Amino acid sequence: MKDIDEKNPFTVPEGYFDGLTAQIMAQLPARQVDVAVRRTLWQHMEPYMYMAAMFAGISLIINVFVTTPEPLNLTSAADIEDFYQYYEEHLASSIYHDAVFVDDMF
């Protein structure tokens, strides 16, 4: 390390930095002024509408998966009889549909 001179081996020509800024600025293209584009009401409200839709979807998902369905309240004999009648009709309709439209499954 002692062999290396502390003198800077690089030199700059006289007056080099005097005209450097002017030369660089002359080579740059002219600055273009951007015209402000007016945003419509929808463009302004769009992110807020998407955020509201996201929160509505989240609340719907939470409502569907967190709440428990109400149990059937069959207190009278007429309610029980109506339930069984509906169940038999639905079951008969399902069996008929499966028998008639069996070819649609394959």
Protein Blocks (a to p, Z undefined) as FASTA:
>chain_A
ZZpcfbdfbdcdehklmmmmmmmmmmpccddddddddddfklmmmmmmmmmmmmmmmmmm
mmmmmpccdddddfbfklmmmmmmmmmmmmmmmmmmmmmmmmmmZZ
